[in-house]
């Protein structure tokens, strides 16, 4: 009984860590996506000015 409770606690902790980890990865991915979009937009803008 005690061992099962410990296992459940470990699983819960691991799930929480995975959630925070994936959230951080999504944040990095969003920043990268915005950076690519901004770069592409500035390229289009500079071509339009010329």
LOFI-147348 format. One record per residue (C-alpha): x, y, z; residue in one letter. Coordinates in nm, 2 decimals. Example, Ala and Ser with C-alpha at 12.3 -4.5 7.8 and 13.67 -1.06 7.14 Angstrom:
2
KEMAR u v w code
KEMAR 1.23 -0.45 0.78 A
KEMAR 1.37 -0.11 0.71 S
END
This chain:
50
KEMAR u v w code
KEMAR 0.00 0.00 0.00 X
KEMAR 0.27 0.25 0.09 X
KEMAR 0.48 0.16 -0.21 X
KEMAR 0.19 0.22 -0.44 X
KEMAR 0.13 0.56 -0.29 X
KEMAR 0.50 0.64 -0.34 X
KEMAR 0.48 0.53 -0.71 X
KEMAR 0.18 0.75 -0.76 X
KEMAR 0.36 1.05 -0.61 X
KEMAR 0.66 0.99 -0.84 X
KEMAR 0.43 0.97 -1.15 X
KEMAR 0.26 1.29 -1.05 X
KEMAR 0.59 1.47 -1.00 X
KEMAR 0.72 1.34 -1.34 X
KEMAR 0.40 1.45 -1.51 X
KEMAR 0.43 1.80 -1.36 X
KEMAR 0.80 1.82 -1.47 X
KEMAR 0.70 1.71 -1.82 X
KEMAR 0.43 1.98 -1.84 X
KEMAR 0.67 2.25 -1.73 X
KEMAR 0.93 2.12 -1.97 X
KEMAR 0.70 2.11 -2.27 X
KEMAR 0.57 2.46 -2.19 X
KEMAR 0.92 2.59 -2.19 X
KEMAR 0.99 2.42 -2.52 X
KEMAR 0.67 2.57 -2.67 X
KEMAR 0.78 2.92 -2.54 X
KEMAR 1.12 2.88 -2.72 X
KEMAR 0.95 2.75 -3.03 X
KEMAR 0.71 3.05 -3.04 X
KEMAR 1.00 3.30 -3.00 X
KEMAR 1.19 3.13 -3.28 X
KEMAR 0.88 3.14 -3.50 X
KEMAR 0.82 3.51 -3.43 X
KEMAR 1.19 3.58 -3.51 X
KEMAR 1.17 3.40 -3.84 X
KEMAR 0.85 3.58 -3.93 X
KEMAR 1.00 3.92 -3.84 X
KEMAR 1.31 3.85 -4.05 X
KEMAR 1.10 3.75 -4.35 X
KEMAR 0.88 4.05 -4.30 X
KEMAR 1.18 4.29 -4.29 X
KEMAR 1.32 4.13 -4.60 X
KEMAR 0.99 4.19 -4.79 X
KEMAR 0.98 4.54 -4.66 X
KEMAR 1.33 4.62 -4.77 X
KEMAR 1.26 4.48 -5.11 X
KEMAR 0.95 4.69 -5.13 X
KEMAR 1.14 5.00 -5.04 X
KEMAR 1.40 4.94 -5.32 X
END
